[in-house]
């Protein structure tokens, strides 16, 4: 969020200066350091206690929820490719998060223990 960080790749003796709003990755084909601009709010949402969804599909959102709440989602039919934007506090209980998703994504959930069926 502030300052700069120098990123070194020892294998080919290269380096870049990483500034706020950037992230670095190693490009697979050339093995070079690659810089990309990122949404910093999205990148640090986990630290601030939020799920932050930015043009994500329902399966992508539910994958994050699965890991956080230790549940498993199954789909009655293939979910749509529609994307969603939003944020929700990780401190909310699972039922509240599912109710919010039901309203936003026009789906229903049926929970049986740790397994949750997604009903379109």
C-alpha positions in Angstrom: 0.0 0.0 0.0 3.0 2.3 0.7 6.6 2.4 -0.2 8.5 0.3 -2.7 10.1 -3.2 -2.6 12.9 -4.4 -4.8 12.2 -7.9 -6.2 15.3 -9.9 -7.3 15.4 -13.0 -9.4 18.8 -14.6 -8.6 18.5 -17.3 -11.4 19.0 -14.7 -14.1 20.3 -11.7 -12.1 17.3 -9.5 -12.8 15.4 -7.1 -10.5 12.4 -4.7 -10.6 11.1 -2.1 -8.2 7.6 -2.9 -7.0 5.5 0.1 -6.2 2.1 0.5 -4.6 -0.6 -1.0 -6.7 1.7 -3.5 -8.4 2.5 -7.2 -8.0 5.2 -9.3 -9.5 5.1 -12.8 -11.0 7.6 -14.9 -13.0 6.6 -15.2 -16.6 6.5 -19.0 -17.4 7.9 -18.9 -20.9 10.7 -16.4 -20.4 11.3 -16.8 -16.6 11.5 -12.9 -16.4 9.9 -10.9 -13.6 6.6 -9.4 -14.9 4.8 -6.5 -13.2 1.0 -6.1 -13.2 -1.2 -3.4 -11.8 -3.7 -4.7 -9.2 -6.7 -3.5 -7.2 -5.0 -3.1 -3.8 -8.4 -3.1 -1.9 -9.0 -6.5 -3.4 -5.5 -7.7 -2.6 -5.6 -6.8 1.1 -9.3 -7.5 1.8 -8.4 -10.7 3.6 -6.2 -8.7 6.0 -9.0 -6.3 6.7 -11.5 -9.2 7.4 -13.5 -9.2 4.1 -14.3 -11.3 1.2 -13.9 -9.0 -1.8 -15.5 -10.1 -5.1 -14.6 -8.3 -8.2 -16.3 -9.6 -11.4 -16.2 -13.2 -10.0 -18.5 -16.1 -10.9 -20.6 -17.8 -8.3 -18.3 -20.9 -8.3 -15.3 -18.7 -7.7 -17.1 -17.0 -4.8 -18.3 -20.2 -3.3 -14.8 -21.7 -3.5 -13.5 -19.0 -1.2 -16.5 -19.5 1.1 -15.8 -23.3 1.2 -12.3 -22.8 2.4 -13.2 -20.2 5.0 -16.2 -22.0 6.6 -15.0 -25.5 5.9 -18.1 -26.5 3.9 -18.6 -28.1 0.4 -20.9 -26.8 -2.3 -22.5 -29.0 -4.9 -24.5 -27.8 -7.9 -27.8 -29.2 -9.1 -27.1 -27.8 -12.5 -24.2 -25.9 -14.2 -24.0 -22.4 -12.8 -24.3 -19.4 -15.1 -21.2 -17.4 -16.1 -22.6 -14.2 -14.6 -20.2 -12.3 -12.5 -20.6 -10.4 -9.3 -19.0 -7.5 -7.4 -19.3 -7.0 -3.7 -17.8 -7.5 -0.3 -18.9 -9.3 2.9 -17.3 -9.5 6.3 -15.6 -12.7 7.1 -16.9 -12.4 10.7 -20.5 -12.9 9.6 -21.9 -16.3 10.1 -22.3 -18.7 7.2 -26.1 -18.4 7.2 -25.9 -14.6 6.8 -23.5 -14.9 4.0 -25.7 -17.5 2.2 -28.8 -15.3 2.6 -26.9 -12.3 1.0 -25.8 -14.5 -1.9 -29.4 -15.8 -2.3 -30.6 -12.2 -2.7 -27.7 -11.2 -5.0 -27.3 -14.2 -7.2 -30.9 -15.5 -7.4 -30.0 -18.9 -6.1 -31.1 -21.0 -3.1 -29.0 -23.1 -0.8 -30.0 -26.3 1.0 -27.6 -27.2 3.8 -27.1 -30.6 5.2 -24.3 -30.5 7.7 -21.1 -29.4 5.9 -22.6 -30.0 2.5 -24.5 -27.3 0.8 -26.5 -27.8 -2.4 -26.8 -24.8 -4.8 -30.3 -24.8 -6.3 -30.7 -22.5 -9.3 
